[in-house]
Amino acid sequence: MSRLQLHKDIESTWFFNGSVFALTKRQERIKFDLYDKFDTVIREFRELRAKRN
């Protein structure tokens, strides 16, 4: 969580029910796994959300 908090796009992080979540500066709530690459997860989240709209 401390490394995730240092990421340029992340505003806050929290741990809930065995998962790590982050709120981006765009107010997107994203769930992260322990060994995820932060940039990749954020990019994939945004691409998936764009396809739905």
N, C-alpha and C positions, 0 to 999 in steps of 0.2 A: 504494500500500500504506500509506503514512503516513496518508492521509485515512481509509482503512478502519480502521486501528488506533485512530483517535480516536472511532469510532462507539461509542455507549453499550452496544450489544448484543454487541460483538466482544471476544473474549478474546485471540486471537492471529491473525496473518496470516503467510502464506508464499507464495513463488513457486516453482512446479514445472512444468517442461516447457512453458513459455510461458503458463501460466495462474496466476491469483491465487486463492488459497484462504483461507478464514477459518474459525476455530472460534468459535462463539458461546458465550455464557455458559451456554447450555442444552446444550452439547457437541454441536452440530450442525455438520458440516463442509459448507460451501457454497462452490461455485465462482463466481467473479465475472469478468465481462468488463470490459474497460478503462473503458467509459463507462456502466456500470450505475449505477442509483440504488439505494443500499444498502438503504434501507427497503423498496423494492418487491421486490427480490430475496429478502430475508429473509421478507417476508410471503408471497410466492408459494411459496417453498420450504415454509413451514409449512402453507399451505393444501393443497398437493399431497400432502404427507406425511400430513395428516389424512384426506384422501380415500382413501388407500391402506389405512388401518387400519380 
